[in-house]
Amino acid sequence: MKNKEVTKQIVGIDIGKDIFYACYKIQFLDNKVVIKGTKSFNNDGSGMTLFYFMCKKHNITLY
C-alpha cells in the first residue's frame, strides 16, 4: 500500500530543569500521524540514555 509509506519521523521534546518529556510520532504518505510513544525522563545522563533507546526502539529505517 503506497499510502502506508512512512514519510517522516518526528520527536517533540519539552525540556525542564529536572525532567524532560518526549513524544515520538510517525507520519505516513497520506499525512496520517501516529504517536508511537510518549515518556518523561530525568534531565541527566541516565535520562538521555533512556531517551536514546526509546528513539532507537521506535525508529523506522526509511532508506
C-alpha positions in Angstrom: 0.0 0.0 0.0 1.5 3.3 -1.1 -0.4 5.4 1.4 1.2 3.5 4.3 4.7 4.5 3.5 6.3 6.4 6.3 7.4 9.9 5.2 8.5 11.5 8.5 9.6 10.5 11.9 9.1 13.3 14.4 10.4 13.7 18.0 8.9 16.6 20.1 10.8 17.5 23.3 9.9 19.7 26.2 12.9 20.4 28.4 12.6 21.3 32.0 15.2 21.8 34.8 14.8 18.3 36.3 12.7 16.4 33.8 12.1 16.4 30.0 9.3 15.0 28.0 9.5 13.4 24.6 6.8 12.3 22.1 7.8 10.1 19.1 5.4 10.3 16.1 5.5 8.9 12.5 3.7 10.4 9.5 2.5 8.4 6.5 2.3 9.4 2.9 -1.4 10.1 3.3 -0.5 12.6 6.1 -1.9 10.4 8.9 0.1 10.8 12.1 0.5 8.1 14.7 2.0 8.6 18.1 4.4 5.7 18.8 5.4 6.7 22.3 5.4 9.5 25.0 7.6 9.4 28.1 9.2 11.6 30.7 12.9 11.3 31.5 15.2 12.7 34.2 17.2 15.6 32.8 20.6 13.9 33.4 22.9 11.4 31.7 20.8 8.3 32.5 17.6 10.1 31.2 19.4 10.9 28.0 20.4 7.3 27.6 16.9 6.1 28.1 15.6 8.7 25.6 18.1 7.4 23.0 16.9 3.9 23.4 13.2 5.0 23.1 14.1 6.6 19.8 16.0 3.6 18.6 13.2 1.3 19.5 10.6 3.3 17.5 12.9 4.2 14.6 11.8 3.0 11.1 14.5 2.9 8.6 13.4 5.0 5.6 16.3 4.1 3.2 
